[in-house]
Amino acid sequence: MLESKETLRMYLEQVEKWEKDQKGLWFWEKIGRLPFKLLDKITPAFIQKKIGALLDELGSFVQSGGSYLSKEKNILNKLQVQAPELIVSKIEDVENVPLAIMDAVCEEIQKTNSQIATLQGATTGVGGIFTLAVDIPALLGLSLKTLQDIAVVYGYDPSNKEERIFIIKCLQFATSDIVGKEAILNELSSFYTRQGDNSKEVMSQLQGWREVIYTYRDQFGWKKLLQLVPVAGMIFGAFTNRSMIQDIAEAGHMLYRKRRILQRMNQLERPPVQTELI
């Protein structure tokens, strides 16, 4: 059985409390940009070129999903295992899955991808500055996959271009300061209330993709500073990658959860369709 209106209200209050609790140390986040400004000056040109090329490749995610589209079948199978009494063979079927099961699968995804990020950070931390050039786009790719998996868990299709915009907003939210978070929450309200596709709004938000990518890179600059030290960077790389994926997964979890809660509340408030007897 799906949730009652009272239960949905309680879930919504939990998400709204989380939104209010999102605070940032804006001073340290600004300082966090300094290491990458220094890094840009000392990094060999061929590494900068490689980073730029990979970032451009990630930008294609918005237009087509590219090689970063999640394998939704794997996520649907996880939901099916948790809800054997239901048929969950396509994304549309997820609408019938209780929120408690969605949350459980989402937490499983967060745990698995955090472990992957830990190993990835340790591996790329071995070579200091040179392997850091690989770590940045690799972490971005894992971030996108994590958010897409969460989208499917809550019944939203990341193959839809507008849905990929929401994923970018989740990514941006997780790496923004407190002022940025408030602005993004206001922007996301349009996704909660939008009826149908708004092409002009979607295209205007597409223009900010590169800015989001570079903001993402800059914002964790101070966290990556110690990863520049060869070998010792393994420890810091493992820790920072793990915490970053956890933050991104938490943002995706809460923001997608809110969408599903509001959608179900809206469905409960609709008047029943009356049919005439013939």
N, C-alpha and C positions, 0 to 999 in steps of 0.2 A: 504494500500500500504506500502511496505517496503521502507527503506530509500535510498536516492540517494547516490552516491559516495561522493559528497561534504558534505552531512549531516553526513555520517559515518566518514569522515576525521575530522569534527568538534568535534564529540563525542570522537574520538580517542585522539585528542589534549587535551580534558578535562581530560581524564583518565591519560594521560602522565604528565599533569601539577600536578595532584594529587600525582602521583608517586614521582615527584621531590620535592613536599612539605612535604613528609614523613620524618620527622626529629626526632631524639631521643636524650635525655639527657643521654649520655652513663654513666656519673658518677653516676647519681641517679639510673640508671637501675642496675649498679653493686652494689650500696648500697642496692638496693631492694632485693638482695639475702640474706643479713645478717639476717633479721628477721626469715627466714625459717631455717637458720643454727642454730640459737638460739632455734627455735621452736622444731627442731629435738632432741635437747638435753633435753628439759623439757617435751616433749610430752610422755605420757605413752606408753609402748610398744604395747598394744592392739590397740591403735588408729593408730599408725604407720603401724601396720600389716593390719588394715582395709583399710587404704589409699592405701597401696601397692596392696592389692587384687583388689580394684576398678580400680586402674590404669592398672593392668594387664587385667582386663575385657574390659577396653576401648581399649586396644591394639588389641583386637580381632576384633575391628571395621575395621581395615585395611584388614584383611583376609576375613571376611564374612559380615561385616556390623553389625552383631549381632542384639541386640535389639535397636540399635541406628539408623537404617535405617529410613529415613523420609517416611511419608505417602504421596507419590507423588500425589495421587488423590485429596487430599485437596488443593494442590497448583495449580493443573490443573484447578480445579473448580474456583479458584480465577482469573486465567487468562481468563477463559471462560466468567466469569461475565464482565470483563473489555473489552473483544473482542467478543461480541455476534454474530457478523457477520462471525466469524470463527468457525471451529470445533477444539476444543482442548481437545481431549479425551486421548491422549497418549503423551509421551515426544517428539516423533518425530514431532508432530503437532506444537510444540512451535517454530520451525524454521520459521513459517509463521506469528508469532506475532510481531508487531512493537516494537522497543526498548523502546519507551515511555511508553507502557503498561507494559513491563517487569520491567522498573524502578519503576513504580507506585506500582506494587505488591511487589517488593523488599522492598520499603520503608514501606509498610504496615507490612511486616514480621518483619522488624527491630523494628518498634514501638511496636508491640505485644510482641515480645520476650524480649525487653528491660523492658517492664512492668512486665513480668514473672520473669525476673532476679532481679528486684527491690524487689518484694515480697519475692522471695527466699532468697535474701541477708538479708532482715530484719528478716525473720524467723530464719535463721541459725545464725544470729548475737546475738540472745538472750542468748545463753549459753556460749559465749566466745570460749575458746580454744577447748572445746569438740564438739560443733556443727560446728566449723570451719572444723573439720575432715570430716564432711558430706558435707559441702559447696563446697570444692575443687572438688571432683568428680562430684557433681551435676552440678556445673557451666561448667565443661568440657563437660558433656553430653548435656547441653543446647547449648553450643558453636557448637558442632558437628551438632546438629539438625538445628541450624540457618543456618550454611553453606550448609548443604544438601538441605534445602528448597530453598536457593538462587540458588544452582546449577540447580534445577528443573525449577526455574523461567526462567533461561536463556537457558533451553533446553538441559541440561547435566544430565546424569543418574548416581546418586550416588551408584547404585547397581553394577556399573562397578568398579573393583578394582583400575584401573588406575585413575579413577575419584576421588576415596577416597584419593589417594595420593595428588591430587591437593588440596583437602579440607584440608589435613594436612598442606600443604604448606601455604595455606591462614591463617590457625590458627597460624602457626609459624611466618608468616610475621607480624601479628597483635601484637605479643608479643616480637618481636625482637628489638634490638637497631638499629641505623642507618646503621652500617656496615653489620649487619645481613640482614636488609631489602634489601640492594643493592645486596647481594649474592643471596638471594631468588628470586629477580626479574630476575636475570640472569638465575637461574635454571628454572624459569617458562617460559622462552622464548622457551624452548624445547616443552612445551605443546602447545604453539601457532603455532608451525611449524611442529609438529610431524605428520607423515602420518602413521596411523595404530598403532599397539601395539608394544612397545619396552619392551619386558619382562625383559631383563637384567637391563635396566635402572630403571624400576619400582621396581625390587627386591632389587637393591642397595639402593634405597630411602626408602624402607620398613625398612631397618636396623636401621634407625634413629628414629623410632617411640617413643621408650622409652625416648630418649634424648629430643625429642620435648615435651613430656608430662612433664618431670621434669623441663625443661626450662620454660614451661608455668606456672608451679606451682611457680617456683622461681621468675619469673619476676614480679608477682604482690604481692610479699611478703610485700613490704613496704606499699602497698595500703591496705593490710589486717591487718597490725600491730595493728591498733586501734580497729579492730573488735574482738581482743582477750579480750577486756573488756566486761564482761557480761552486758546485757541490753543496755548500750551505743553502743555496737557493732551493734545494730539494724540499727542505723542511718548510720554508716560507711559501714556496709554490704550492705545496700540497694543502697547507692550511688556508691560504687566501682563495685558491680555486674552490675548495670545498665550501667555505663560507659564502662565496659569491653565488654559487649555484643554489645554495640553501635560501639566500635572500631572494633570488629571482623566482625560485619555485614557490616561495611563500607568497610573493606578490601575485604570481599567476593564479595560485590556489584561491586566494581571497577575492581577487577581482573577477575571476570566472565564476566562483561560487556565488558572488553577489548577483551576477547576471542571471544565473539559473534560478536563484531564489526569487528575484523580482519578476522573472517570466512566469514562474509558477503562481506567485501571488496574483499577478494580472489575470491569469487563466481562471483562478478561483473567484475573482471578482466579476468576471463576465457573466451576464445573465444567461440562464440556460436557453438553448434554442428550442423554440416551441414548434411543433409540427401539427398540422391540421389532419384530423382523421377524415378519411374519405369513406 
